[in-house]
Amino acid sequence: MKHKLATVLGAFALVGVAAGPASAAGGAEHAFLIEDYNAYEHFAPGDGPCVSWAGTFHETRSGGYRLVTAPGGQAEGEFHLNGVIDGRVELIPDAAGLPTYSGTYREKVNAVVTSFTEEGDTSRVSQYRLRSTLRGTDGSTLSLRLSGKFTMNANGVVVVSRDTFTCE
């Protein structure tokens, strides 16, 4: 469930919208990248999020990211990204006697991106956050919290790099 901002930015780079600076007329360039995702991933006992049993993690995501390249950024080719993604998560146990957990979330993403590398993106500052309450078929609940922040100073030195995941 960890946010894959690099994937989104890589896809954006492929469509070429951020490849150049804003138009010669001086206005900002705008683009919208749609996210539509549906995946299943099996996990072993103790490897799943928030549960000790073996099962399947199912996540669907939909929404989009608005990308703006404005003239006069701090770095050549800099662009801004803002997005909201609505998602649904299910934790489905392998053992029939255990509860299945499901819930929805809304993830918010903000970033200022300065360039791309072969490995992904290089951003000056980015952050994301989401939270969800998963309800079990037995009436129990799990509370998920996921957030992250990345900040780079003007010298290219990473001063903050943090991903936080909690489950109660």
GUFIFI-502954 format. One record per residue (C-alpha): residue number from 1; x, y, z. Coordinates in steps of 0.1 Angstrom, whole numbers, plus 5000, padded with zeros to 4 digits. Layout:
residues N
   pos     c1     c2     c3
   NUM      X      Y      Z
...
//
This chain:
residues 168
   pos     c1     c2     c3
     1   5000   5000   5000
     2   5030   5023   5001
     3   5025   5052   4978
     4   5044   5049   4945
     5   5049   5086   4936
     6   5079   5076   4913
     7   5055   5055   4892
     8   5032   5083   4887
     9   5059   5108   4878
    10   5076   5082   4855
    11   5043   5078   4836
    12   5041   5116   4834
    13   5076   5118   4820
    14   5066   5092   4793
    15   5038   5113   4780
    16   5063   5141   4777
    17   5043   5169   4794
    18   5070   5179   4818
    19   5098   5175   4793
    20   5101   5212   4785
    21   5096   5245   4802
    22   5064   5265   4801
    23   5054   5280   4768
    24   5073   5310   4753
    25   5042   5332   4759
    26   5050   5329   4796
    27   5019   5310   4807
    28   5018   5278   4828
    29   5013   5244   4811
    30   4987   5221   4827
    31   4982   5184   4824
    32   4961   5158   4842
    33   4972   5122   4847
    34   4945   5096   4855
    35   4953   5068   4879
    36   4933   5035   4876
    37   4948   5006   4895
    38   4935   4972   4907
    39   4960   4946   4921
    40   4961   4915   4943
    41   4992   4905   4963
    42   4995   4874   4985
    43   5013   4876   5018
    44   5028   4850   5041
    45   5020   4848   5079
    46   5035   4878   5096
    47   5042   4897   5064
    48   5008   4912   5058
    49   4998   4947   5069
    50   4983   4947   5104
    51   4975   4910   5106
    52   4996   4879   5116
    53   4979   4854   5093
    54   4985   4846   5056
    55   4962   4861   5030
    56   4957   4884   5001
    57   4960   4922   5000
    58   4936   4937   4974
    59   4938   4974   4965
    60   4919   4995   4939
    61   4928   5031   4933
    62   4913   5058   4911
    63   4917   5095   4907
    64   4942   5117   4892
    65   4971   5141   4895
    66   4972   5177   4882
    67   5006   5187   4869
    68   5016   5223   4864
    69   5048   5236   4848
    70   5050   5273   4855
    71   5077   5297   4843
    72   5102   5310   4868
    73   5106   5279   4890
    74   5137   5275   4912
    75   5151   5248   4888
    76   5149   5243   4850
    77   5120   5220   4842
    78   5104   5222   4877
    79   5068   5212   4879
    80   5041   5210   4906
    81   5020   5179   4912
    82   4988   5178   4933
    83   4965   5148   4934
    84   4937   5130   4952
    85   4932   5093   4949
    86   4902   5073   4962
    87   4910   5038   4971
    88   4896   5006   4986
    89   4916   4980   5005
    90   4907   4944   5014
    91   4927   4920   5036
    92   4914   4885   5027
    93   4926   4856   5049
    94   4936   4822   5035
    95   4918   4806   5064
    96   4880   4807   5061
    97   4875   4811   5099
    98   4893   4845   5100
    99   4876   4879   5093
   100   4880   4897   5060
   101   4888   4934   5065
   102   4878   4961   5040
   103   4877   4999   5039
   104   4881   5030   5017
   105   4906   5058   5018
   106   4914   5091   5002
   107   4951   5098   4995
   108   4964   5133   4990
   109   4997   5139   4972
   110   5016   5172   4968
   111   5051   5176   4952
   112   5075   5199   4935
   113   5096   5179   4911
   114   5128   5192   4896
   115   5141   5163   4874
   116   5140   5126   4867
   117   5166   5098   4870
   118   5167   5063   4857
   119   5156   5050   4891
   120   5126   5073   4894
   121   5120   5109   4903
   122   5141   5135   4920
   123   5118   5159   4939
   124   5126   5190   4958
   125   5097   5184   4982
   126   5069   5159   4982
   127   5044   5146   5007
   128   5014   5122   5008
   129   4990   5110   5034
   130   4961   5086   5038
   131   4941   5069   5065
   132   4914   5043   5065
   133   4894   5022   5090
   134   4891   4987   5078
   135   4860   4969   5091
   136   4862   4931   5097
   137   4834   4907   5089
   138   4834   4898   5126
   139   4828   4935   5137
   140   4864   4943   5146
   141   4883   4973   5131
   142   4918   4981   5120
   143   4929   5017   5117
   144   4956   5024   5090
   145   4977   5055   5087
   146   5003   5060   5060
   147   5022   5092   5053
   148   5055   5103   5038
   149   5076   5134   5032
   150   5108   5140   5012
   151   5127   5173   5011
   152   5159   5183   4993
   153   5177   5215   4999
   154   5191   5238   4971
   155   5224   5219   4972
   156   5207   5186   4963
   157   5211   5172   4999
   158   5182   5153   5013
   159   5173   5168   5046
   160   5140   5149   5052
   161   5131   5114   5040
   162   5103   5097   5060
   163   5076   5071   5054
   164   5054   5063   5083
   165   5029   5034   5085
   166   5009   5026   5116
   167   4981   5002   5123
   168   4959   5000   5154
//
